[in-house]
Amino acid sequence: MKEKHVAPQGIDRRTFLKTSAAVGAATVITGFPAIVRSQP
């Protein structure tokens, strides 16, 4: 889902990138065991 993110005044780019990185890491951490389990 790509949407244009218009950051409010209070959120700067660094905070947004940090949040994105945290979400990405959480996705990898939670998704990785499922990927490993699906291997034969």
N, C-alpha and C positions, 0 to 999 in steps of 0.2 A: 504494500500500500504506500505509494509515493504521494505525499501531499506537500504543498509548499508550507514550510514552517515559518510563520511570522512570530518571532520571539517578542514577548512583551518587554517593556523597558527594564524590568527587574532581572531578566534572565540574559546573561551575556553569552557569547559564543562558547567560551571555555566551559561554562556550566553545562551548556547543551551538549557539547562533545563528551564531557565526562559522563553525563547521563546516558548518552548513546552507547558509550563504551561499556558502561555497567550493564545495560540491557543486553548488548551483544554478548558479553561474557556470560551472563546468566543463561542466555539461550544456548550457548555452546555447552556450558556445564550441564544443563538439564537435558540437552538433546544428545550429548555424546554417549551416555550409557545405552540409549535406545538404538543408536547406530551400531554400537558394539554388539548388542544383543541380536541385531538382525543379521549379523554375519553368521555363516554356517559353521 
